[in-house]
Amino acid sequence: MSKSNSLGVHSEAGTLRSVLVCRPGLAHRRLTPGNCDSLLFDSVLWVERAMEDHARFVDVMVAAGVEVLELHALLATIMAMPPARAWLLDRTVNDDTVGVGLVGDLRAWLDSLGPAALTEHLVGGIAKGDLPFSADDLLGGTLDGSDFVVPPVPNSLFTRDSSAWVYAGVTLNPMYWPARQRETLLLAAVYRFHPRFAGHQLWWADPDVHHGPATLEGGDIMPVGKGVVLVGMGERTSPQAVQQLARSLFAQGAATRVVACQMPRQRAQMHLDTVMTFLDVDFVSVYRDGIDQIRATSLLPGDGPGSLRIERHEAPLLDVVGDVLGLSSLRVLTTGGDAFEAEREQWDDGNNVLTLKPRTVIAYDRNVATNRKMRAAGVDVIEIPGGELSRGRGGAHCMSCPIVRDSLEP
């Protein structure tokens, strides 16, 4: 059953029809050895090479017939719309974000910019040295020229996380780290105002609300079919958020079961998709040392309105997934190489591949052993350069937010 004519993601491995990406740019030029850690990158990028490599990623998807939507382009379109510009700038430039003394001059300057230039600063940030006026207020007086008035959001490169399409609707995710939280606001503006997303269904959450410890990121969210959604709970997605997501999905008839996957709180396993991705409806690539540590708990609709029923699983996660999908078993491919190589390739996103259609994936070229194992198992592996793009700890799966993907159900 195809869902290709409407917004929605109905599996993890059905044919990919439309996807959202974000190219490297100004935000990555502003990464330095001094700030990359706080901005969640392992080191600075060779930006020109990263841009070339990301363009290769896009070219592969376009050649496969995928509609590729790019965040800068989408934002530039809506920044030409006065209501959209006002909505986003009201939430970006205010007393809380930039201080009382800067609001007036900064807002006036941003309002004077064209859509493309404004978009570059919304993603790439605004340093004190960018300002065409004297920032001599209390905040400005504490800043050097390279200090940020509005920080960049270089992790927008990993579009998987700030929103996630789950069956026929989308979540706007309250992210764990402050360095990433403004990404969700940008996506909220795109979904609210861009005509491509007219009439979209929002499952959860409200970007105008601070959700406290209820944090959720898209790399943990997998709509796998039959009304089932897998959600990782590790470093960045909390039980508080998973319960609210499940309650909302059930109330709106969007899902029948949410399988919460409790993971170690480790950067090497920051999201569920860093230890497992689907290559086909019944075929998964996993990092064995990570997947074996996961404990699964199902959330199901309760007896009363808004209530949840909990079903704890003693079985390993892969057995649970196979069972809830009605499969006798899952076929499993593990990260390639010996113990050293497996750990290294997992760190370099060997399992974080993007499935274009069943058994056709995009993977980083650096994960030689894992890619070799996939090909031996009958998977068509299309390699892209990963030396620069992986420095923020994300592979092809992380760099893509599917907007439309077919179901694999008969």
Rosetta blueprint (number, residue, H / E / L):
1 M L
2 S L
3 K L
4 S L
5 N L
6 S L
7 L L
8 G E
9 V E
10 H L
11 S L
12 E L
13 A L
14 G L
15 T L
16 L E
17 R E
18 S E
19 V E
20 L E
21 V E
22 C L
23 R L
24 P L
25 G L
26 L H
27 A H
28 H H
29 R H
30 R L
31 L L
32 T L
33 P L
34 G L
35 N L
36 C L
37 D L
38 S L
39 L L
40 L L
41 F L
42 D L
43 S L
44 V L
45 L L
46 W L
47 V H
48 E H
49 R H
50 A H
51 M H
52 E H
53 D H
54 H H
55 A H
56 R H
57 F H
58 V H
59 D H
60 V H
61 M H
62 V H
63 A H
64 A L
65 G L
66 V L
67 E E
68 V E
69 L E
70 E E
71 L H
72 H H
73 A H
74 L H
75 L H
76 A H
77 T H
78 I H
79 M L
80 A L
81 M L
82 P H
83 P H
84 A H
85 R H
86 A H
87 W H
88 L H
89 L H
90 D H
91 R H
92 T H
93 V L
94 N L
95 D H
96 D H
97 T H
98 V H
99 G L
100 V H
101 G H
102 L H
103 V H
104 G H
105 D H
106 L H
107 R H
108 A H
109 W H
110 L H
111 D H
112 S H
113 L L
114 G L
115 P H
116 A H
117 A H
118 L H
119 T H
120 E H
121 H H
122 L H
123 V H
124 G H
125 G L
126 I E
127 A E
128 K H
129 G H
130 D H
131 L L
132 P L
133 F L
134 S L
135 A L
136 D L
137 D L
138 L L
139 L L
140 G H
141 G H
142 T H
143 L L
144 D L
145 G L
146 S L
147 D L
148 F E
149 V E
150 V E
151 P L
152 P L
153 V L
154 P H
155 N H
156 S H
157 L H
158 F L
159 T L
160 R L
161 D L
162 S L
163 S E
164 A E
165 W E
166 V E
167 Y E
168 A L
169 G E
170 V E
171 T E
172 L E
173 N L
174 P L
175 M L
176 Y L
177 W L
178 P H
179 A H
180 R H
181 Q H
182 R H
183 E H
184 T H
185 L H
186 L H
187 L H
188 A H
189 A H
190 V H
191 Y H
192 R H
193 F H
194 H L
195 P H
196 R H
197 F H
198 A L
199 G L
200 H L
201 Q L
202 L E
203 W E
204 W E
205 A L
206 D L
207 P L
208 D L
209 V L
210 H L
211 H L
212 G L
213 P L
214 A L
215 T L
216 L L
217 E L
218 G H
219 G H
220 D H
221 I E
222 M E
223 P E
224 V E
225 G E
226 K L
227 G L
228 V E
229 V E
230 L E
231 V E
232 G E
233 M E
234 G L
235 E L
236 R L
237 T L
238 S L
239 P H
240 Q H
241 A H
242 V H
243 Q H
244 Q H
245 L H
246 A H
247 R H
248 S H
249 L H
250 F H
251 A H
252 Q L
253 G L
254 A L
255 A L
256 T L
257 R E
258 V E
259 V E
260 A E
261 C E
262 Q E
263 M L
264 P L
265 R L
266 Q L
267 R H
268 A H
269 Q H
270 M L
271 H L
272 L H
273 D H
274 T H
275 V L
276 M E
277 T E
278 F E
279 L E
280 D E
281 V L
282 D L
283 F E
284 V E
285 S E
286 V E
287 Y L
288 R H
289 D H
290 G H
291 I H
292 D L
293 Q L
294 I L
295 R E
296 A E
297 T E
298 S E
299 L E
300 L E
301 P E
302 G L
303 D L
304 G L
305 P L
306 G L
307 S L
308 L E
309 R E
310 I E
311 E E
312 R E
313 H L
314 E L
315 A L
316 P L
317 L H
318 L H
319 D H
320 V H
321 V H
322 G H
323 D H
324 V H
325 L L
326 G L
327 L L
328 S L
329 S L
330 L L
331 R E
332 V E
333 L E
334 T E
335 T L
336 G L
337 G L
338 D L
339 A H
340 F H
341 E H
342 A H
343 E H
344 R H
345 E H
346 Q H
347 W H
348 D L
349 D L
350 G L
351 N L
352 N L
353 V L
354 L E
355 T E
356 L E
357 K E
358 P L
359 R L
360 T E
361 V E
362 I E
363 A E
364 Y E
365 D L
366 R L
367 N L
368 V H
369 A H
370 T H
371 N H
372 R H
373 K H
374 M H
375 R H
376 A H
377 A L
378 G L
379 V L
380 D E
381 V E
382 I E
383 E E
384 I E
385 P L
386 G L
387 G L
388 E L
389 L H
390 S H
391 R H
392 G H
393 R L
394 G L
395 G L
396 A L
397 H L
398 C L
399 M L
400 S L
401 C E
402 P E
403 I E
404 V E
405 R E
406 D L
407 S L
408 L L
409 E L
410 P L
